[in-house]
Amino acid sequence: MPLQAHGLHRFHRRGDTEVAALLDVALTCEPGELVAVMGPSGSGKSTLLSLLAGLDEPDGGQVLLYGALLSHRSPARSAALRAQHIGILTQGSSLLGHLTVRENVLLATRIRARARGERFEAARAEDLLDTLGLAGLRHALPRQLSGGETARAGLAVALAGGADVLLADEPTAEVSAAEEADVLELIQARRPAHGATVVVTHSPTVAAVADRIVSLRDGRLVAV
């Protein structure tokens, strides 16, 4: 399986109080599957995504990426696995502000190629820009982009170099309804065919295109 989580627990401290962010959460993504994670604010959605990305460590349980342990590894090893396999699309802009759209995508492509021991091919980045409708924005800086353009450019960075797992946190939260439809169409068309896509969302429109919906409430999975 491309992505699995078993018995995830995560706790945060607020002063002298320990607060449960996740309690015994399990998730297995089938090859090619798009999973939408829904739930009210504060239910643990973003915490779960951070654990799946190896950006945070669970207090209990484990995350497996293609059978390899992603959690409870050294930061360097987790970062290497993330660079090889995972693309992350955040709600705000994940683009480096001093680089153009093209330069952001080229950088992400180079990092992925280096992590995999592959040859860097700039043409792959150029093709991705064309596919995502960003050809005319190659030389634009992030501050010059609209909400929908920013989402598309962020998706290009996340998918650069052929990500096997796409993790998206509210990818359409800051776009119009028309732009949301465009971004969703691109996610559907470009999601890893044999990997996994996990989207955290409040949007029923996003959830409607998912193969499966899981719901979190107070840090626990609940029936949808």
RODO-829589 format. One record per residue (C-alpha): residue number from 1; x, y, z. Coordinates in Angstrom, 1 decimal, padded with zeros to 4 digits, always signed. Example, Ala and Ser with C-alpha at 12.3 -4.5 7.8 and 13.67 -1.06 7.14 Angstrom:
<atom 1 <+012.3 -004.5 +007.8>>
<atom 2 <+013.7 -001.1 +007.1>>
END
This chain:
<atom 1 <+000.0 +000.0 +000.0>>
<atom 2 <+001.3 +003.5 -000.8>>
<atom 3 <+000.3 +005.0 +002.6>>
<atom 4 <-000.8 +003.5 +005.9>>
<atom 5 <-001.3 +004.9 +009.4>>
<atom 6 <-001.9 +002.6 +012.4>>
<atom 7 <-003.1 +003.6 +015.8>>
<atom 8 <-002.0 +007.2 +015.6>>
<atom 9 <-002.1 +009.2 +018.9>>
<atom 10 <-001.0 +012.9 +019.2>>
<atom 11 <-001.2 +015.1 +022.3>>
<atom 12 <-000.5 +018.8 +022.7>>
<atom 13 <+000.1 +020.7 +025.9>>
<atom 14 <-001.8 +023.8 +026.8>>
<atom 15 <-000.2 +025.1 +029.9>>
<atom 16 <-000.5 +022.3 +032.5>>
<atom 17 <-003.2 +020.5 +030.5>>
<atom 18 <-002.6 +017.7 +027.9>>
<atom 19 <-005.0 +017.9 +025.0>>
<atom 20 <-005.7 +015.0 +022.6>>
<atom 21 <-005.4 +016.0 +019.0>>
<atom 22 <-005.7 +012.4 +017.6>>
<atom 23 <-006.8 +009.2 +019.3>>
<atom 24 <-006.2 +005.8 +017.8>>
<atom 25 <-006.6 +006.9 +014.1>>
<atom 26 <-006.0 +004.4 +011.4>>
<atom 27 <-006.0 +005.0 +007.6>>
<atom 28 <-005.0 +002.8 +004.7>>
<atom 29 <-004.9 +004.3 +001.2>>
<atom 30 <-005.4 +002.0 -001.7>>
<atom 31 <-003.3 +002.5 -004.9>>
<atom 32 <-004.7 +005.4 -006.9>>
<atom 33 <-007.3 +006.3 -004.3>>
<atom 34 <-008.3 +009.8 -003.4>>
<atom 35 <-009.4 +010.1 +000.2>>
<atom 36 <-011.2 +013.2 +001.6>>
<atom 37 <-010.7 +013.9 +005.3>>
<atom 38 <-013.5 +016.0 +006.8>>
<atom 39 <-014.6 +017.3 +010.2>>
<atom 40 <-015.1 +020.5 +012.1>>
<atom 41 <-012.3 +022.9 +012.9>>
<atom 42 <-010.1 +021.5 +015.7>>
<atom 43 <-011.0 +017.9 +015.0>>
<atom 44 <-007.4 +016.9 +014.1>>
<atom 45 <-007.5 +017.0 +010.3>>
<atom 46 <-004.3 +019.1 +009.9>>
<atom 47 <-002.6 +017.2 +012.6>>
<atom 48 <-003.3 +014.0 +010.8>>
<atom 49 <-001.9 +015.4 +007.5>>
<atom 50 <+001.3 +016.5 +009.2>>
<atom 51 <+001.8 +013.0 +010.6>>
<atom 52 <+001.1 +011.5 +007.2>>
<atom 53 <+003.7 +013.8 +005.7>>
<atom 54 <+006.3 +013.0 +008.3>>
<atom 55 <+006.4 +016.7 +009.4>>
<atom 56 <+005.3 +015.8 +012.9>>
<atom 57 <+005.8 +012.7 +015.1>>
<atom 58 <+003.0 +010.7 +016.6>>
<atom 59 <+003.0 +010.0 +020.3>>
<atom 60 <+001.8 +006.5 +019.5>>
<atom 61 <+001.3 +004.5 +016.4>>
<atom 62 <+003.1 +004.6 +013.1>>
<atom 63 <+003.0 +005.8 +009.5>>
<atom 64 <+004.2 +003.6 +006.7>>
<atom 65 <+005.1 +004.9 +003.2>>
<atom 66 <+005.3 +002.0 +000.7>>
<atom 67 <+006.0 -000.3 +003.6>>
<atom 68 <+008.8 +001.8 +005.0>>
<atom 69 <+008.5 +003.4 +008.4>>
<atom 70 <+008.1 +007.2 +008.0>>
<atom 71 <+007.4 +008.0 +011.6>>
<atom 72 <+009.9 +007.6 +014.5>>
<atom 73 <+012.9 +008.0 +012.1>>
<atom 74 <+015.6 +010.6 +012.2>>
<atom 75 <+014.6 +014.0 +010.8>>
<atom 76 <+017.1 +013.5 +008.0>>
<atom 77 <+015.6 +010.1 +007.0>>
<atom 78 <+012.0 +011.4 +007.2>>
<atom 79 <+013.0 +014.3 +005.0>>
<atom 80 <+014.6 +012.0 +002.5>>
<atom 81 <+011.6 +009.8 +002.2>>
<atom 82 <+009.3 +012.8 +001.9>>
<atom 83 <+011.5 +014.3 -000.8>>
<atom 84 <+011.4 +011.0 -002.7>>
<atom 85 <+007.7 +010.4 -002.5>>
<atom 86 <+005.4 +013.1 -001.1>>
<atom 87 <+004.1 +016.3 -002.6>>
<atom 88 <+002.3 +018.7 -000.2>>
<atom 89 <-000.2 +021.3 -001.2>>
<atom 90 <-001.1 +023.8 +001.5>>
<atom 91 <-004.0 +026.2 +002.0>>
<atom 92 <-001.9 +029.3 +001.6>>
<atom 93 <+001.0 +029.7 -000.8>>
<atom 94 <+003.8 +027.2 -000.4>>
<atom 95 <+005.7 +029.0 -003.1>>
<atom 96 <+009.0 +030.8 -002.4>>
<atom 97 <+008.2 +034.4 -002.8>>
<atom 98 <+011.5 +035.5 -004.5>>
<atom 99 <+011.3 +032.8 -007.2>>
<atom 100 <+009.1 +032.8 -010.3>>
<atom 101 <+006.5 +030.1 -010.8>>
<atom 102 <+008.9 +028.3 -013.2>>
<atom 103 <+011.8 +028.6 -010.8>>
<atom 104 <+009.7 +027.2 -007.9>>
<atom 105 <+008.7 +024.1 -010.0>>
<atom 106 <+012.2 +023.6 -011.3>>
<atom 107 <+013.6 +023.7 -007.8>>
<atom 108 <+011.0 +021.1 -006.6>>
<atom 109 <+011.8 +018.9 -009.6>>
<atom 110 <+015.5 +019.1 -008.9>>
<atom 111 <+015.0 +018.2 -005.2>>
<atom 112 <+012.9 +015.2 -006.1>>
<atom 113 <+015.4 +014.0 -008.8>>
<atom 114 <+018.3 +014.3 -006.3>>
<atom 115 <+016.4 +012.4 -003.6>>
<atom 116 <+015.7 +009.6 -006.0>>
<atom 117 <+019.1 +009.5 -007.6>>
<atom 118 <+017.6 +010.4 -010.9>>
<atom 119 <+018.8 +012.7 -013.6>>
<atom 120 <+017.3 +016.2 -013.4>>
<atom 121 <+015.2 +016.9 -016.5>>
<atom 122 <+013.9 +020.5 -016.8>>
<atom 123 <+011.6 +019.4 -019.6>>
<atom 124 <+009.4 +017.5 -017.1>>
<atom 125 <+008.9 +020.8 -015.2>>
<atom 126 <+008.1 +022.7 -018.4>>
<atom 127 <+005.6 +020.0 -019.4>>
<atom 128 <+003.9 +020.2 -016.0>>
<atom 129 <+003.5 +023.9 -016.2>>
<atom 130 <+001.9 +023.5 -019.6>>
<atom 131 <-000.5 +020.7 -018.4>>
<atom 132 <-001.6 +022.8 -015.4>>
<atom 133 <-002.3 +025.9 -017.5>>
<atom 134 <+000.6 +027.9 -016.2>>
<atom 135 <+002.5 +028.5 -019.4>>
<atom 136 <+001.7 +032.2 -019.5>>
<atom 137 <+002.6 +032.6 -015.8>>
<atom 138 <+006.1 +031.0 -015.9>>
<atom 139 <+007.8 +034.2 -015.1>>
<atom 140 <+005.3 +035.6 -012.6>>
<atom 141 <+006.2 +035.9 -008.9>>
<atom 142 <+003.8 +034.5 -006.3>>
<atom 143 <+002.5 +037.9 -005.3>>
<atom 144 <+001.3 +038.5 -008.8>>
<atom 145 <-001.0 +035.5 -008.9>>
<atom 146 <-004.7 +035.2 -008.2>>
<atom 147 <-006.0 +032.7 -005.7>>
<atom 148 <-006.7 +030.1 -008.3>>
<atom 149 <-003.4 +030.7 -010.0>>
<atom 150 <-001.6 +030.3 -006.7>>
<atom 151 <-003.5 +027.0 -006.1>>
<atom 152 <-002.5 +025.7 -009.5>>
<atom 153 <+001.2 +026.8 -009.1>>
<atom 154 <+001.2 +025.1 -005.6>>
<atom 155 <-000.1 +021.9 -007.2>>
<atom 156 <+002.6 +022.1 -009.8>>
<atom 157 <+005.3 +022.3 -007.0>>
<atom 158 <+003.6 +019.4 -005.1>>
<atom 159 <+003.5 +017.2 -008.2>>
<atom 160 <+007.0 +018.2 -009.5>>
<atom 161 <+009.2 +015.3 -010.3>>
<atom 162 <+006.4 +012.8 -010.1>>
<atom 163 <+005.2 +012.7 -006.5>>
<atom 164 <+003.8 +009.3 -005.5>>
<atom 165 <+001.7 +010.7 -002.6>>
<atom 166 <-000.2 +014.0 -002.8>>
<atom 167 <-001.3 +015.5 +000.5>>
<atom 168 <-003.5 +018.6 +000.3>>
<atom 169 <-004.7 +020.8 +003.2>>
<atom 170 <-007.8 +022.8 +002.2>>
<atom 171 <-006.4 +023.3 -001.4>>
<atom 172 <-009.5 +025.3 -002.5>>
<atom 173 <-010.3 +027.3 +000.6>>
<atom 174 <-009.1 +030.6 -000.9>>
<atom 175 <-010.5 +030.4 -004.4>>
<atom 176 <-013.8 +031.2 -006.1>>
<atom 177 <-016.3 +028.5 -007.0>>
<atom 178 <-015.2 +028.5 -010.7>>
<atom 179 <-011.5 +028.3 -009.6>>
<atom 180 <-012.3 +025.5 -007.2>>
<atom 181 <-013.8 +023.5 -010.1>>
<atom 182 <-010.7 +024.1 -012.2>>
<atom 183 <-008.3 +023.0 -009.3>>
<atom 184 <-010.4 +019.9 -008.6>>
<atom 185 <-010.3 +018.9 -012.2>>
<atom 186 <-006.5 +019.2 -012.2>>
<atom 187 <-006.1 +017.3 -009.0>>
<atom 188 <-008.4 +014.5 -010.4>>
<atom 189 <-006.4 +014.4 -013.7>>
<atom 190 <-002.9 +014.6 -012.2>>
<atom 191 <-003.3 +012.7 -008.9>>
<atom 192 <-000.8 +009.8 -008.6>>
<atom 193 <-002.2 +006.9 -010.6>>
<atom 194 <-000.6 +004.2 -008.4>>
<atom 195 <+000.0 +006.2 -005.3>>
<atom 196 <-002.4 +008.0 -002.9>>
<atom 197 <-004.1 +011.4 -002.6>>
<atom 198 <-005.4 +012.7 +000.8>>
<atom 199 <-007.2 +016.0 +000.8>>
<atom 200 <-008.3 +017.7 +004.1>>
<atom 201 <-011.3 +019.8 +003.3>>
<atom 202 <-014.5 +021.5 +004.6>>
<atom 203 <-015.8 +021.7 +001.0>>
<atom 204 <-018.7 +019.3 +000.0>>
<atom 205 <-017.6 +020.0 -003.6>>
<atom 206 <-014.1 +018.6 -002.9>>
<atom 207 <-015.6 +015.7 -001.0>>
<atom 208 <-017.9 +014.8 -003.8>>
<atom 209 <-015.0 +013.9 -006.1>>
<atom 210 <-013.3 +011.7 -003.6>>
<atom 211 <-013.3 +007.9 -003.8>>
<atom 212 <-013.8 +007.7 +000.0>>
<atom 213 <-014.6 +010.1 +002.8>>
<atom 214 <-013.3 +009.7 +006.4>>
<atom 215 <-014.5 +012.0 +009.1>>
<atom 216 <-012.7 +013.2 +012.3>>
<atom 217 <-014.4 +014.5 +015.4>>
<atom 218 <-012.5 +015.3 +018.6>>
<atom 219 <-009.5 +013.5 +017.3>>
<atom 220 <-011.3 +010.2 +016.5>>
<atom 221 <-012.5 +008.7 +013.3>>
<atom 222 <-016.3 +008.6 +013.1>>
<atom 223 <-018.7 +007.0 +010.7>>
<atom 224 <-019.7 +009.2 +007.7>>
END
